[in-house]
């Protein structure tokens, strides 16, 4: 049985709890900045244009992973009592 069905709460609704969003933003800022330096550092340091899409994805993906895993963890803890 999935967490979503057994807990009665969809993971997405838990992902957007303010506490989880704040934590995910912190993770996204740190990890996204590191990814941008690694992936686009050469263009940034040489003052070349960098497409906004890869920069945005470097922040969006860690935010989604962090908030999703925190929501799953919270739902799992709720099921275990």
C-alpha positions in Angstrom: 0.0 0.0 0.0 1.4 3.4 -0.9 2.0 6.1 1.7 -0.5 8.4 -0.1 -3.3 5.8 0.1 -2.6 4.7 3.6 -2.2 8.1 5.2 -5.0 9.8 3.3 -2.8 12.8 2.5 -1.2 13.3 -0.9 2.6 13.8 -0.8 2.2 17.1 -2.8 0.0 18.6 -0.1 2.7 17.9 2.5 5.5 19.1 0.3 4.1 22.6 0.5 3.9 22.9 4.3 5.7 26.1 5.3 8.2 24.3 7.4 9.2 21.9 4.6 9.3 24.7 2.0 11.6 26.8 4.2 14.0 23.9 4.6 13.9 23.0 0.9 14.7 26.5 -0.1 17.8 26.5 2.1 18.9 23.2 0.5 18.1 24.5 -3.0 20.1 27.7 -2.5 23.2 25.9 -1.2 23.1 22.9 -3.7 21.9 25.0 -6.6 24.7 27.5 -6.1 27.3 24.7 -6.0 25.8 23.2 -9.1 25.8 26.5 -11.0 29.5 27.0 -10.1 30.4 23.5 -11.2 28.2 23.5 -14.4 28.5 27.1 -15.5 31.5 28.4 -13.7 33.7 28.9 -16.7 31.0 31.0 -18.5 30.3 33.0 -15.4 33.9 33.8 -14.6 34.6 34.8 -18.3 31.5 37.0 -18.3 29.8 35.0 -21.0 26.0 34.7 -21.3 24.5 31.7 -19.6 21.0 30.5 -20.4 18.5 31.0 -17.6 17.1 27.5 -18.1 20.1 25.5 -16.7 20.5 28.0 -13.9 16.9 27.7 -12.9 17.0 23.9 -13.1 20.1 23.8 -10.8 17.9 25.4 -8.1 14.5 23.8 -8.9 15.7 20.1 -8.9 17.3 20.3 -5.4 14.2 22.1 -4.1 11.9 19.4 -5.5 14.0 16.5 -4.3 14.4 18.0 -0.8 10.7 18.8 -0.3 9.6 15.5 -1.7 11.9 13.5 0.5 10.9 15.5 3.6 7.2 15.0 2.8 7.7 11.2 2.3 9.5 11.1 5.6 6.8 12.9 7.4 4.1 10.7 6.0 6.1 7.6 6.8 6.5 8.8 10.4 2.8 9.4 10.7 2.1 5.9 9.5 4.4 4.4 12.1 2.7 6.3 14.9 
